[in-house]
């Protein structure tokens, strides 16, 4: 029997967090190359520290107009440094020791390994691995409440900062929510943590608390904050040095923040900087899409879905569904249904969800899941357009 009364905690980090700076740069490089060619191959990693950004990994562009792929790569390499600077500028870093215009950017990207390419060229998966998707009916977005609202707090504060409403705040921030569940539903926030960089040396923790509180209250459901909620705002005191100047950053180090905040399993693969032939990314999107549609179809209140792949092999090796005792149909029947309603080969996923497009930089912060589908295909995995087909297939 699933516990009905408990507390659960998830955290989020802002776009200015060192790891998220790196995710953003890696995904911006991916978008740039996909804009050049929808068949671009990208595995871009970024490292950032005081005054320095290092970009490395493997990329590939197909031959076109009589030009070899390697020749095309030479043309795009010169743009990479400016892409990184543009990301840092948009995030808002103009610190003495981490400034978009003065930091060193080193580019060590090189052509994709032929050993990896041969498997993908046969329409197989770009690597082996396991991917999980999850959905639960405790929020309208069918996401776990702790991670959804941890993201919402930081996203709202970033919007206000960039709009000029909060010029005293810097880009780096973290949030954490502990939510109490009663009868299986989220009912209140018991502990709330926000650590936010500030640019004014005179600000105290109490000052930052007063500045951010209206924005926190704006995004949380009514009644979730009450006299019993404990606030911890900048609990260590001042937070003046932010971003990679305060702590080194690395692409792919916030995979739990990116997904379900620990409320569901994670296959271990990171998303940012990886093109959609990499099933670590595309199949994780497909798994979320299918789990969300299972819940949206009324087939379960909660659904965990696992896919597994082998490098060079197109079809998933396994499909696993667990509705945690909430299913309106047998889990095995739902497993068969999801395989019927969607082609789960890497190409099938990319085609169904329209993933071969420059839609990834926007995913680098505030969660890959629980976001609204966008007109240009961004967050296509958040659609619920398979609900009817699933109901009919079960």
ROKE-701595 format. One record per residue (C-alpha): residue in three letters; x, y, z. Coordinates in Angstrom, 2 decimals. Each point is the difference from the previous one (the first is absolute). Last residue first. Example, Ala and Ser with C-alpha at 12.3 -4.5 7.8 and 13.67 -1.06 7.14 Angstrom:
! residues 2
{type ser; c1 13.67; c2 -1.06; c3 7.14};
{type ala; c1 -1.37; c2 -3.44; c3 0.66};
***
This chain:
! residues 394
{type unk; c1 -6.17; c2 -0.94; c3 -23.71};
{type unk; c1 0.38; c2 1.29; c3 -3.56};
{type unk; c1 -3.10; c2 2.21; c3 0.02};
{type unk; c1 1.02; c2 1.81; c3 3.17};
{type unk; c1 3.51; c2 0.39; c3 -1.36};
{type unk; c1 -1.23; c2 1.53; c3 -3.25};
{type unk; c1 -2.16; c2 2.48; c3 1.89};
{type unk; c1 2.88; c2 1.11; c3 2.25};
{type unk; c1 2.55; c2 0.32; c3 -2.81};
{type unk; c1 -0.43; c2 3.78; c3 -0.45};
{type unk; c1 1.13; c2 0.83; c3 3.54};
{type unk; c1 2.82; c2 2.32; c3 -1.02};
{type unk; c1 2.95; c2 0.43; c3 2.38};
{type unk; c1 2.42; c2 -1.81; c3 -2.32};
{type unk; c1 -0.34; c2 2.90; c3 -2.45};
{type unk; c1 1.96; c2 2.14; c3 2.47};
{type unk; c1 0.96; c2 2.40; c3 -2.82};
{type unk; c1 -1.76; c2 -0.79; c3 -3.24};
{type unk; c1 -0.25; c2 3.52; c3 -1.43};
{type unk; c1 -3.40; c2 0.62; c3 1.61};
{type unk; c1 1.16; c2 -0.95; c3 3.48};
{type unk; c1 -1.04; c2 -2.89; c3 2.28};
{type unk; c1 -0.36; c2 1.25; c3 3.61};
{type unk; c1 2.69; c2 -1.06; c3 2.48};
{type unk; c1 -0.30; c2 -2.86; c3 2.51};
{type unk; c1 3.19; c2 -1.65; c3 -1.23};
{type unk; c1 3.43; c2 1.23; c3 -1.08};
{type unk; c1 0.38; c2 2.00; c3 3.18};
{type unk; c1 0.66; c2 3.59; c3 1.04};
{type unk; c1 3.22; c2 0.36; c3 -2.02};
{type unk; c1 1.51; c2 -1.52; c3 -3.17};
{type unk; c1 -3.33; c2 -0.61; c3 -1.72};
{type unk; c1 -0.03; c2 3.38; c3 -1.80};
{type unk; c1 3.35; c2 -0.88; c3 -1.63};
{type unk; c1 -1.64; c2 -3.08; c3 -1.55};
{type unk; c1 -2.43; c2 0.90; c3 -2.76};
{type unk; c1 2.28; c2 0.16; c3 -3.06};
{type unk; c1 -1.85; c2 -2.70; c3 -1.95};
{type unk; c1 0.46; c2 -3.73; c3 -0.60};
{type unk; c1 -2.34; c2 -0.80; c3 2.92};
{type unk; c1 -3.32; c2 0.06; c3 -1.83};
{type unk; c1 -1.72; c2 -2.18; c3 2.62};
{type unk; c1 -1.20; c2 -2.71; c3 -2.36};
{type unk; c1 2.98; c2 0.30; c3 -2.34};
{type unk; c1 2.68; c2 -0.07; c3 2.70};
{type unk; c1 -1.72; c2 -2.87; c3 1.79};
{type unk; c1 -0.37; c2 -2.03; c3 -3.19};
{type unk; c1 3.63; c2 0.63; c3 -0.92};
{type unk; c1 1.19; c2 -1.26; c3 3.39};
{type unk; c1 -2.36; c2 -2.99; c3 -0.23};
{type unk; c1 -2.98; c2 0.33; c3 2.31};
{type unk; c1 -2.69; c2 0.18; c3 -2.66};
{type unk; c1 -3.00; c2 1.13; c3 2.03};
{type unk; c1 -3.59; c2 -1.22; c3 0.52};
{type unk; c1 0.66; c2 -3.75; c3 -0.04};
{type unk; c1 3.01; c2 -0.06; c3 2.34};
{type unk; c1 -1.94; c2 2.13; c3 2.49};
{type unk; c1 -2.89; c2 -2.49; c3 -0.12};
{type unk; c1 2.13; c2 -3.08; c3 0.68};
{type unk; c1 1.44; c2 1.56; c3 3.15};
{type unk; c1 -3.49; c2 1.15; c3 1.03};
{type unk; c1 -1.21; c2 -3.60; c3 -0.23};
{type unk; c1 2.92; c2 -1.15; c3 2.17};
{type unk; c1 -0.92; c2 2.64; c3 2.60};
{type unk; c1 -3.53; c2 -1.38; c3 0.21};
{type unk; c1 -2.66; c2 2.64; c3 -0.47};
{type unk; c1 -1.49; c2 2.71; c3 2.24};
{type unk; c1 3.42; c2 0.37; c3 1.56};
{type unk; c1 0.60; c2 1.57; c3 3.42};
{type unk; c1 1.97; c2 -2.88; c3 1.56};
{type unk; c1 3.34; c2 1.61; c3 -0.70};
{type unk; c1 -0.71; c2 0.46; c3 -3.72};
{type unk; c1 3.20; c2 -1.82; c3 -0.98};
{type unk; c1 0.83; c2 -0.34; c3 -3.69};
{type unk; c1 3.00; c2 -1.72; c3 -1.58};
{type unk; c1 1.02; c2 -0.01; c3 -3.66};
{type unk; c1 3.00; c2 -2.08; c3 -1.06};
{type unk; c1 2.72; c2 -0.33; c3 -2.62};
{type unk; c1 -1.19; c2 3.11; c3 -1.79};
{type unk; c1 0.10; c2 -0.38; c3 -3.77};
{type unk; c1 2.76; c2 1.61; c3 -2.05};
{type unk; c1 3.17; c2 -1.83; c3 1.01};
{type unk; c1 3.32; c2 1.77; c3 -0.74};
{type unk; c1 0.69; c2 0.57; c3 3.68};
{type unk; c1 -2.40; c2 -1.94; c3 2.20};
{type unk; c1 -3.22; c2 1.44; c3 1.45};
{type unk; c1 -2.22; c2 -0.05; c3 3.09};
{type unk; c1 -3.32; c2 1.70; c3 0.76};
{type unk; c1 -1.55; c2 0.49; c3 3.45};
{type unk; c1 -3.42; c2 1.43; c3 0.91};
{type unk; c1 -1.15; c2 1.18; c3 3.42};
{type unk; c1 -3.69; c2 0.90; c3 0.24};
{type unk; c1 -2.24; c2 1.64; c3 2.58};
{type unk; c1 -3.74; c2 0.62; c3 0.02};
{type unk; c1 -0.50; c2 -2.73; c3 -2.56};
{type unk; c1 -1.88; c2 -0.75; c3 -3.23};
{type unk; c1 -1.77; c2 3.36; c3 0.15};
{type unk; c1 1.26; c2 0.93; c3 -3.47};
{type unk; c1 2.01; c2 2.88; c3 1.47};
{type unk; c1 1.80; c2 -2.51; c3 2.25};
{type unk; c1 1.00; c2 -2.24; c3 -2.92};
{type unk; c1 0.73; c2 3.10; c3 -2.07};
{type unk; c1 2.47; c2 1.26; c3 2.58};
{type unk; c1 1.75; c2 -3.36; c3 0.14};
{type unk; c1 0.25; c2 -0.05; c3 -3.81};
{type unk; c1 1.42; c2 3.50; c3 -0.31};
{type unk; c1 2.38; c2 -0.51; c3 2.94};
{type unk; c1 1.32; c2 -3.19; c3 -1.62};
{type unk; c1 0.30; c2 1.75; c3 -3.36};
{type unk; c1 2.03; c2 2.83; c3 1.54};
{type unk; c1 2.27; c2 -2.54; c3 1.71};
{type unk; c1 0.24; c2 -1.75; c3 -3.38};
{type unk; c1 1.18; c2 3.20; c3 -1.65};
{type unk; c1 2.61; c2 0.98; c3 2.58};
{type unk; c1 1.87; c2 -3.12; c3 1.09};
{type unk; c1 -1.16; c2 -1.32; c3 -3.37};
{type unk; c1 2.72; c2 1.99; c3 -1.74};
{type unk; c1 -1.29; c2 0.47; c3 -3.56};
{type unk; c1 -1.69; c2 3.07; c3 1.53};
{type unk; c1 3.21; c2 2.07; c3 0.19};
{type unk; c1 1.77; c2 0.12; c3 3.37};
{type unk; c1 1.23; c2 3.30; c3 1.45};
{type unk; c1 -2.33; c2 -0.18; c3 2.98};
{type unk; c1 -1.72; c2 -3.29; c3 0.77};
{type unk; c1 1.96; c2 -1.97; c3 2.60};
{type unk; c1 -0.15; c2 -3.78; c3 0.34};
{type unk; c1 -0.50; c2 -1.67; c3 3.37};
{type unk; c1 -3.17; c2 -2.00; c3 -0.64};
{type unk; c1 -1.93; c2 2.00; c3 2.57};
{type unk; c1 -2.61; c2 -1.42; c3 2.37};
{type unk; c1 -2.95; c2 2.10; c3 1.18};
{type unk; c1 -0.68; c2 2.54; c3 2.77};
{type unk; c1 3.66; c2 1.03; c3 0.05};
{type unk; c1 -0.65; c2 3.49; c3 -1.32};
{type unk; c1 -1.86; c2 -1.27; c3 -3.06};
{type unk; c1 2.23; c2 0.86; c3 -2.98};
{type unk; c1 2.53; c2 2.80; c3 -0.49};
{type unk; c1 0.61; c2 0.45; c3 3.75};
{type unk; c1 0.81; c2 -3.72; c3 0.16};
{type unk; c1 2.39; c2 0.32; c3 -2.95};
{type unk; c1 1.88; c2 2.98; c3 1.44};
{type unk; c1 3.61; c2 -0.87; c3 -0.89};
{type unk; c1 -0.53; c2 -0.22; c3 -3.75};
{type unk; c1 2.32; c2 2.78; c3 -1.12};
{type unk; c1 2.56; c2 1.13; c3 2.56};
{type unk; c1 0.36; c2 3.02; c3 2.27};
{type unk; c1 2.76; c2 1.18; c3 2.34};
{type unk; c1 -1.02; c2 1.81; c3 3.17};
{type unk; c1 0.16; c2 3.67; c3 1.00};
{type unk; c1 1.35; c2 1.43; c3 -3.24};
{type unk; c1 -2.08; c2 -2.54; c3 -1.93};
{type unk; c1 -3.21; c2 1.65; c3 1.22};
{type unk; c1 -0.25; c2 2.24; c3 3.02};
{type unk; c1 2.13; c2 2.06; c3 2.35};
{type unk; c1 -2.29; c2 2.26; c3 2.06};
{type unk; c1 -1.97; c2 -2.46; c3 2.14};
{type unk; c1 -0.02; c2 1.52; c3 3.50};
{type unk; c1 -1.32; c2 -1.96; c3 2.97};
{type unk; c1 0.19; c2 -3.80; c3 0.30};
{type unk; c1 -3.81; c2 -0.36; c3 0.08};
{type unk; c1 -0.50; c2 1.95; c3 -3.23};
{type unk; c1 -3.75; c2 -0.37; c3 0.53};
{type unk; c1 -1.16; c2 -2.85; c3 2.24};
{type unk; c1 -3.76; c2 0.28; c3 0.52};
{type unk; c1 -1.91; c2 -2.33; c3 2.33};
{type unk; c1 -3.65; c2 -0.44; c3 -0.92};
{type unk; c1 -2.21; c2 -0.50; c3 3.05};
{type unk; c1 -1.69; c2 3.38; c3 -0.21};
{type unk; c1 -1.10; c2 -0.72; c3 -3.54};
{type unk; c1 1.27; c2 -0.47; c3 -3.54};
{type unk; c1 -1.96; c2 -2.69; c3 -1.83};
{type unk; c1 -3.22; c2 1.94; c3 0.50};
{type unk; c1 -0.26; c2 1.30; c3 -3.53};
{type unk; c1 2.12; c2 -1.93; c3 -2.47};
{type unk; c1 3.59; c2 1.26; c3 -0.36};
{type unk; c1 0.99; c2 2.39; c3 -2.80};
{type unk; c1 -0.95; c2 3.39; c3 1.47};
{type unk; c1 1.11; c2 -0.81; c3 3.54};
{type unk; c1 3.54; c2 -0.60; c3 -1.25};
{type unk; c1 -0.05; c2 3.28; c3 -1.89};
{type unk; c1 -1.26; c2 1.93; c3 3.05};
{type unk; c1 2.72; c2 -1.61; c3 2.18};
{type unk; c1 3.00; c2 0.84; c3 -2.19};
{type unk; c1 0.81; c2 3.50; c3 1.23};
{type unk; c1 -0.95; c2 -0.55; c3 3.66};
{type unk; c1 2.15; c2 -3.13; c3 0.21};
{type unk; c1 2.88; c2 1.84; c3 -1.69};
{type unk; c1 -0.21; c2 2.68; c3 2.69};
{type unk; c1 -0.16; c2 -2.59; c3 2.79};
{type unk; c1 3.11; c2 -1.70; c3 -1.38};
{type unk; c1 1.74; c2 3.36; c3 0.12};
{type unk; c1 0.57; c2 2.41; c3 -2.88};
{type unk; c1 2.87; c2 2.50; c3 0.38};
{type unk; c1 2.24; c2 -1.70; c3 -2.57};
{type unk; c1 -2.50; c2 0.71; c3 -2.78};
{type unk; c1 0.42; c2 -2.45; c3 -2.88};
{type unk; c1 -2.06; c2 -2.86; c3 1.38};
{type unk; c1 0.25; c2 -3.74; c3 -0.67};
{type unk; c1 -3.02; c2 -1.95; c3 1.16};
{type unk; c1 -0.23; c2 -2.92; c3 2.41};
{type unk; c1 -3.64; c2 -1.00; c3 0.36};
{type unk; c1 -1.17; c2 -2.71; c3 2.39};
{type unk; c1 -3.63; c2 -0.73; c3 0.90};
{type unk; c1 -1.04; c2 -2.49; c3 2.67};
{type unk; c1 -3.53; c2 -1.15; c3 0.90};
{type unk; c1 -1.69; c2 0.81; c3 -3.30};
{type unk; c1 -3.62; c2 -1.10; c3 0.07};
{type unk; c1 -2.65; c2 -2.38; c3 -1.38};
{type unk; c1 1.52; c2 -2.38; c3 -2.55};
{type unk; c1 -2.34; c2 -2.99; c3 -0.52};
{type unk; c1 0.49; c2 -3.65; c3 1.02};
{type unk; c1 -2.47; c2 0.09; c3 2.88};
{type unk; c1 2.05; c2 2.85; c3 1.44};
{type unk; c1 3.28; c2 1.01; c3 -1.61};
{type unk; c1 2.35; c2 2.53; c3 1.55};
{type unk; c1 2.31; c2 1.89; c3 -2.33};
{type unk; c1 3.67; c2 0.74; c3 0.60};
{type unk; c1 1.16; c2 2.54; c3 -2.56};
{type unk; c1 3.49; c2 0.90; c3 -1.12};
{type unk; c1 1.31; c2 2.97; c3 -1.96};
{type unk; c1 3.37; c2 0.96; c3 -1.44};
{type unk; c1 1.29; c2 3.22; c3 -1.49};
{type unk; c1 2.66; c2 1.57; c3 -2.23};
{type unk; c1 -1.03; c2 2.83; c3 -2.36};
{type unk; c1 0.49; c2 2.98; c3 2.34};
{type unk; c1 -2.60; c2 1.96; c3 1.95};
{type unk; c1 0.07; c2 3.76; c3 0.71};
{type unk; c1 -1.56; c2 0.79; c3 -3.37};
{type unk; c1 -3.28; c2 -1.64; c3 1.07};
{type unk; c1 -2.75; c2 1.56; c3 -2.15};
{type unk; c1 2.30; c2 0.56; c3 -2.99};
{type unk; c1 -1.85; c2 -2.47; c3 -2.27};
{type unk; c1 3.00; c2 -2.35; c3 0.17};
{type unk; c1 -0.26; c2 -0.19; c3 3.79};
{type unk; c1 -3.77; c2 -0.48; c3 -0.07};
{type unk; c1 0.25; c2 -2.84; c3 -2.52};
{type unk; c1 2.81; c2 -1.60; c3 2.02};
{type unk; c1 -2.12; c2 0.19; c3 3.17};
{type unk; c1 -2.90; c2 -1.66; c3 -1.79};
{type unk; c1 2.24; c2 -2.78; c3 -1.31};
{type unk; c1 1.47; c2 -0.55; c3 3.43};
{type unk; c1 -3.36; c2 -0.44; c3 1.71};
{type unk; c1 -1.49; c2 -2.09; c3 -2.81};
{type unk; c1 2.87; c2 -2.48; c3 0.02};
{type unk; c1 -0.50; c2 -0.80; c3 3.70};
{type unk; c1 -3.72; c2 -0.10; c3 -0.82};
{type unk; c1 0.30; c2 -2.81; c3 -2.53};
{type unk; c1 2.66; c2 -1.86; c3 2.03};
{type unk; c1 -2.11; c2 -0.24; c3 3.16};
{type unk; c1 -3.35; c2 -0.50; c3 -1.80};
{type unk; c1 0.80; c2 -3.18; c3 -1.93};
{type unk; c1 -1.11; c2 0.56; c3 -3.60};
{type unk; c1 -3.31; c2 -0.58; c3 -1.78};
{type unk; c1 0.02; c2 3.64; c3 -1.21};
{type unk; c1 -3.32; c2 0.55; c3 1.80};
{type unk; c1 1.68; c2 -1.21; c3 3.23};
{type unk; c1 -0.50; c2 -3.14; c3 2.15};
{type unk; c1 -0.87; c2 -2.17; c3 -3.03};
{type unk; c1 3.36; c2 -1.75; c3 -0.30};
{type unk; c1 2.32; c2 -0.49; c3 -2.96};
{type unk; c1 3.33; c2 -1.73; c3 -0.49};
{type unk; c1 2.40; c2 -0.95; c3 -2.76};
{type unk; c1 3.13; c2 -2.08; c3 0.39};
{type unk; c1 2.92; c2 -0.75; c3 -2.30};
{type unk; c1 2.36; c2 -2.98; c3 -0.07};
{type unk; c1 3.20; c2 -0.22; c3 -2.00};
{type unk; c1 1.89; c2 -1.05; c3 -3.10};
{type unk; c1 1.24; c2 2.65; c3 -2.37};
{type unk; c1 -0.82; c2 1.90; c3 -3.19};
{type unk; c1 -3.06; c2 -2.17; c3 -0.59};
{type unk; c1 -0.27; c2 -1.58; c3 -3.43};
{type unk; c1 -0.97; c2 1.60; c3 -3.29};
{type unk; c1 2.93; c2 -1.72; c3 -1.79};
{type unk; c1 1.79; c2 3.37; c3 -0.01};
{type unk; c1 -0.37; c2 0.03; c3 3.79};
{type unk; c1 2.10; c2 -3.14; c3 0.36};
{type unk; c1 2.65; c2 1.15; c3 -2.47};
{type unk; c1 0.25; c2 3.43; c3 1.60};
{type unk; c1 1.25; c2 -1.35; c3 3.33};
{type unk; c1 2.98; c2 -1.80; c3 -1.54};
{type unk; c1 0.56; c2 2.90; c3 -2.41};
{type unk; c1 0.62; c2 2.25; c3 3.01};
{type unk; c1 -1.58; c2 3.42; c3 -0.46};
{type unk; c1 2.23; c2 2.85; c3 -1.19};
{type unk; c1 1.60; c2 2.27; c3 2.57};
{type unk; c1 -1.00; c2 2.54; c3 2.63};
{type unk; c1 2.94; c2 1.41; c3 1.97};
{type unk; c1 -1.16; c2 3.62; c3 0.24};
{type unk; c1 1.58; c2 2.20; c3 2.70};
{type unk; c1 -1.92; c2 3.07; c3 1.16};
{type unk; c1 1.86; c2 2.50; c3 2.20};
{type unk; c1 -2.23; c2 2.34; c3 1.96};
{type unk; c1 0.05; c2 3.68; c3 -0.94};
{type unk; c1 -3.28; c2 0.79; c3 -1.75};
{type unk; c1 -2.34; c2 -2.35; c3 1.85};
{type unk; c1 1.48; c2 0.92; c3 3.36};
{type unk; c1 1.12; c2 -2.40; c3 2.70};
{type unk; c1 2.77; c2 1.39; c3 2.21};
{type unk; c1 -1.13; c2 3.63; c3 0.07};
{type unk; c1 -3.65; c2 -1.00; c3 -0.15};
{type unk; c1 -2.12; c2 0.75; c3 -3.07};
{type unk; c1 -2.08; c2 -3.17; c3 -0.01};
{type unk; c1 -3.62; c2 0.49; c3 -1.01};
{type unk; c1 -1.36; c2 -3.26; c3 -1.40};
{type unk; c1 -0.28; c2 1.74; c3 -3.38};
{type unk; c1 3.64; c2 1.07; c3 0.17};
{type unk; c1 1.21; c2 -3.51; c3 0.91};
{type unk; c1 -1.98; c2 -1.48; c3 -2.90};
{type unk; c1 1.30; c2 2.59; c3 -2.49};
{type unk; c1 3.57; c2 -0.67; c3 1.14};
{type unk; c1 -0.38; c2 -3.74; c3 -0.61};
{type unk; c1 -1.48; c2 0.57; c3 -3.46};
{type unk; c1 2.85; c2 2.41; c3 -0.76};
{type unk; c1 2.58; c2 -2.71; c3 0.69};
{type unk; c1 -1.83; c2 -2.54; c3 -2.18};
{type unk; c1 -0.23; c2 2.17; c3 -3.13};
{type unk; c1 3.50; c2 -0.72; c3 -1.30};
{type unk; c1 -0.68; c2 -3.73; c3 0.06};
{type unk; c1 -2.88; c2 0.30; c3 -2.47};
{type unk; c1 2.07; c2 0.43; c3 -3.18};
{type unk; c1 2.52; c2 -2.68; c3 0.94};
{type unk; c1 -2.85; c2 -2.43; c3 0.52};
{type unk; c1 -1.13; c2 0.39; c3 -3.60};
{type unk; c1 3.38; c2 -1.22; c3 -1.20};
{type unk; c1 -0.25; c2 -3.05; c3 2.24};
{type unk; c1 -3.42; c2 -0.84; c3 -1.40};
{type unk; c1 1.39; c2 -0.07; c3 -3.51};
{type unk; c1 -1.24; c2 2.58; c3 -2.48};
{type unk; c1 -1.76; c2 -0.93; c3 -3.25};
{type unk; c1 -3.06; c2 2.03; c3 0.90};
{type unk; c1 -0.34; c2 -1.86; c3 3.31};
{type unk; c1 2.04; c2 -2.50; c3 2.02};
{type unk; c1 -1.54; c2 -0.81; c3 3.35};
{type unk; c1 0.95; c2 2.03; c3 3.09};
{type unk; c1 1.67; c2 -1.57; c3 3.01};
{type unk; c1 0.77; c2 0.93; c3 3.59};
{type unk; c1 1.99; c2 -1.58; c3 2.80};
{type unk; c1 0.98; c2 1.38; c3 3.37};
{type unk; c1 1.59; c2 3.09; c3 1.48};
{type unk; c1 -0.73; c2 3.51; c3 1.26};
{type unk; c1 2.12; c2 1.70; c3 2.68};
{type unk; c1 -1.23; c2 3.22; c3 1.61};
{type unk; c1 2.36; c2 2.10; c3 2.11};
{type unk; c1 0.01; c2 3.14; c3 2.16};
{type unk; c1 -0.52; c2 -1.92; c3 3.24};
{type unk; c1 -1.40; c2 -3.42; c3 -0.92};
{type unk; c1 -2.02; c2 -1.55; c3 -2.79};
{type unk; c1 -0.07; c2 -3.43; c3 -1.64};
{type unk; c1 -2.11; c2 -0.77; c3 -3.06};
{type unk; c1 -0.84; c2 -3.26; c3 -1.77};
{type unk; c1 -1.37; c2 -0.33; c3 -3.53};
{type unk; c1 -1.15; c2 -3.31; c3 -1.47};
{type unk; c1 -1.42; c2 1.12; c3 -3.34};
{type unk; c1 -0.90; c2 -1.67; c3 -3.27};
{type unk; c1 -1.60; c2 2.27; c3 -2.57};
{type unk; c1 -2.81; c2 -1.53; c3 -2.06};
{type unk; c1 -2.25; c2 3.06; c3 0.33};
{type unk; c1 2.76; c2 2.06; c3 -1.61};
{type unk; c1 1.16; c2 3.56; c3 0.72};
{type unk; c1 -2.86; c2 0.61; c3 2.43};
{type unk; c1 0.88; c2 -3.32; c3 1.60};
{type unk; c1 3.56; c2 1.30; c3 0.40};
{type unk; c1 -1.10; c2 3.21; c3 1.71};
{type unk; c1 -2.49; c2 -1.82; c3 2.21};
{type unk; c1 2.69; c2 -2.43; c3 1.18};
{type unk; c1 2.41; c2 2.85; c3 0.76};
{type unk; c1 -2.81; c2 1.66; c3 1.99};
{type unk; c1 -0.57; c2 -3.29; c3 1.84};
{type unk; c1 3.64; c2 -0.20; c3 1.09};
{type unk; c1 0.05; c2 3.67; c3 1.03};
{type unk; c1 -3.20; c2 -0.36; c3 2.03};
{type unk; c1 1.17; c2 -3.17; c3 1.73};
{type unk; c1 3.25; c2 1.75; c3 0.95};
{type unk; c1 -1.78; c2 3.00; c3 1.50};
{type unk; c1 -2.26; c2 -2.56; c3 1.71};
{type unk; c1 2.95; c2 -1.62; c3 1.73};
{type unk; c1 1.22; c2 3.37; c3 1.28};
{type unk; c1 -3.46; c2 1.07; c3 1.25};
{type unk; c1 -1.08; c2 3.04; c3 -2.02};
{type unk; c1 -2.93; c2 -1.79; c3 -1.65};
{type unk; c1 -1.36; c2 -0.62; c3 3.49};
{type unk; c1 0.18; c2 -3.15; c3 2.11};
{type unk; c1 -2.81; c2 -2.27; c3 1.17};
{type unk; c1 -0.53; c2 -2.18; c3 3.05};
{type unk; c1 -2.42; c2 -2.74; c3 1.05};
{type unk; c1 -1.34; c2 -1.08; c3 3.41};
{type unk; c1 -2.72; c2 -2.45; c3 1.05};
{type unk; c1 -2.10; c2 -0.15; c3 3.16};
{type unk; c1 -2.33; c2 -2.87; c3 0.91};
{type unk; c1 -3.60; c2 -1.16; c3 0.26};
{type unk; c1 -1.34; c2 -2.32; c3 -2.70};
{type unk; c1 2.65; c2 -2.69; c3 -0.11};
{type unk; c1 -0.51; c2 -2.44; c3 -2.87};
{type unk; c1 -1.44; c2 -3.37; c3 1.01};
***
